[in-house]
Amino acid sequence: MARIGIIGSAGRMGQALADAIAAAGHEQAGGIDQGGDLAALAAQSDVLVDFSAPAALEGNLDAAVAAGVPIVVGTTGLEERHHWLCDSAAERIAVLQTGNTSLGVTLLAHLVREAASRLGEDWDIEISETHHRMKVDAPSGTALLLGEAAAAGRGLDLAGHSARGRDGVTGARQSGEIGFAALRGGSVAGDHTVHFLGADERLSLTHLAENRTIFAKGAVRAAQWLVGKPAGRYGMGEVLGL
């Protein structure tokens, strides 16, 4: 049994995490939101799970490092600086950062990398995602995770081969680019499809999230797995042994 502390406990994911922790037989060490006593939460936890906001990440990592406690970072909308902060913290504690804690999405990313590496470069790659109307970032963290998997399979740098927001007369599609399309509306928890489009044939790999409890369950499994791990940067693939 692990004592799991929740950062961002009042949000929808925080509430789902509380239910998932209890269902898995673990103990919720406590939960905080903006203005809460983060140091106290870290001190009484075996592992922290952060689903708060990018602006809070630096302070959350600092508290985890000060307490010597591992942390699962599921916050999306991270920028390059945030990844640098995770790398820095991972020199002293175990840090598992991911754009999606779903076990199904984790396996999907593995399949996307395999498909991208085995299909020829004449197969175009496009990623489409749909989320609820309240989501504030685009493309989603999951779409970017899948894009990174596709780019890794091709031996490419995603930042230099990413196409977003096509509008107007854009010209022909550039060879090797990975395209993103984001749809927003309703209460969709998260739908993602990676399209591989070749001459005269197409392959589509899809994951449909019907409820955000899948993210909470995956985060709890990741938190349990992370307890006792040496300092370092980890991903969900390692939780599944991929």
N, C-alpha and C positions, 0 to 999 in steps of 0.2 A: 504493500500500500504506500502510495506517495502522497505527500502533502503539497498540493498544487495551489499556488497563488495566482489570482486573476487580475491583470491590469486592464482596466476598461470593463469593470464588472457590471455597470448599469446599462450598457448597450445590449443590442439584440444578441450579439455573439457572446457577450459576457454571461447573459442569462442561459443561453444554450450550453455554454461550458459548464456552468454550475450543475445543470441536469446531467450532462455527460460524465462529469467527475463522480457524481453520486452513483450513476448507473454502472460505472466501471469498478466500483468498490474502493475508490480512492477518497481522500479527505480534502475538502476545500480549506486551504490554510487561511483564506480571507480574500477580500477583493477590494480594490480601490479605484477611484476615478480622479479626475483633476482636483488637485489640492489635498489628496489623501496622503497618509503617512507611508510612503513607498519603502523607506528604510525598514520600518517595522514589519511590513508585509514580507520583504525579502528575507529578513532575519528568521521568520517563522515558517518559511517554505523550503521544500526540497527542490522545487523547480518553479519558475515563473512562466506564465503564458501571457503574451502581450498582443491584444487586439485593440489598441487604442488609436493613436494617430501618429503620422510621421513626425510632427513637431515635438512629440513627447518621447521619441525613441532614444535620444541621447541621454536624457535623465534616467530612463528605464534601464538602459545598459549600464550606466554608471552605478546605479543602485545594485544591480545584479553582480557586478564586478566587486563592489565594496563588500558584499555579503558572501562572495564566493559561491554564488548559486547559478546553476545553468538557466538558460532562458530560451523559450520558443517564441519567435517573432513571426506573427501571422499578419501583421499590419501591411496593407497594400498602399500603393501610391508612393513608394520609396524612390528616392533619387540617388545619384552616384555617391553623394556625400553620406547618405544613410548606410550604403553598403560598405563604405570605408569605415564607418563607426562600428559596424558589425565585425569587420575584419580585425579592428583594433581590440575590441572586447574579447574576441575569440583567442587572442594571445594569452588570456588569463582564465577564461571560463569556457564551458561548452555553449555554443550559440547555434541554434537551428533556426535558420531563416528561410521562409518559403512564401511564394505568392499564392499558394493554395494548400491547405492541410488535408484535403480529401484524398483518401487512399486510391480512389478510382482515377482522379486526375493525376496522381503520382505515377500510376501505371500507364496512363495515357501519354504522359510526357516521355516515358521510356519507349513506348511504341512509336511515337513521333520521331524521336531521334533515330531509331532503327530504320524506319521507313525512309527518312531523309538521306541516310547514309547509303542505303541499298538501291534506291531508285536513282536514275540518272539525273544529271543537272538540267536536262530538258524538261523535267517535271516541275511545273511552277507550284509554289506553296502560298496559300492564302489562309488566313485565320479569321474566323468570324465569331463574335461573342455577343450575347444578349444578357442584360441585367435589369433589375428593377429601376424605377424612375428616380430613386433617391441616391443611387450610386454617383459619387462625385469625380471619380478618376476614369480615364479612358486612354489607351486600351486597359482592360482590367489586368491586375497582377497575374492572373492565371493565363491570359492571352500572351503576356510578355514571357511568362515561364515557358509556355509552349513554343513561342518564337525562339527563345534561347535554345530549347531542345532541338528544334529544327536546324537552327544555325550551327549548333555543335555537330549535328550529324553531317552537315555539309562542310565543316571546317571553316565556317564564316564568322565574322564579327557582326552580330545583329545590328548594332548601332549604325554600321556602314551599309547595311543591306535591308533597311526597314522602310516600308512605304505605308504612309498613313494619310488619311484625309484626302483622298483623291477628289478633285473637283475641277470642272472646266475641261479645257483641252489639255490633257496631260501627256499626250503622245503615247506611243506604244509602250507596253510593259517592259521594264528593264530586266534583262536576263539575270537571274540569281537573287532578285529581290524577294523579300518575304512581306506580303501585304497583310494589313489589319483592317477590319471593319467592326465598328461598335454600334450596337442597337440598345436603346434604353426605353423602358416602359413597363407599366404594370407592376407586378410583384415577383417577377422572375428571379429565382435565387441564383441562377447562373447556368447558361448554356454555352458550350464551346465546341467548335468544329474546326479541325485542321484539314484543309482540302489539298490534295495532291492532284494536279491537273496535267496529264500528259496528252500526247497526240492520240486521239480516238478512245481514250479511257480516263477514268477518274477514280480516285480512292479518297474516301472521307472517313476520318476518325473522330467520333463524337462522344462527349460526356454531357449528360443532363443532370443538373442538381435540382432535385425536387423539394429539398428542405435544407436549411442551413445547419441542421443537426449533424449532417455528414461532416461538415468542417470541424464542428466541436468534437465529435468522436475521434476524428483523425488527429486533432491537436492534443487530445488527452493521451492517445496512444504514443504520439511523438514525445510528449512530456515524460511519460513513464520510461520510454526508451532512453531519453537523454540523461536521466538521473544516474550519476556515477561515471559518466563519460569524461575522458580527459579534455582539457582545453582544446578548442578547435572549432572550425566552421563546418556545420553539418547541413544535410538536406533531407527531405522526405524520402528520397530514393533509398537512403541508407536504412531508414526505419523498416522498409519492405525488403531490404537485402538485395536491392537492384544494383 
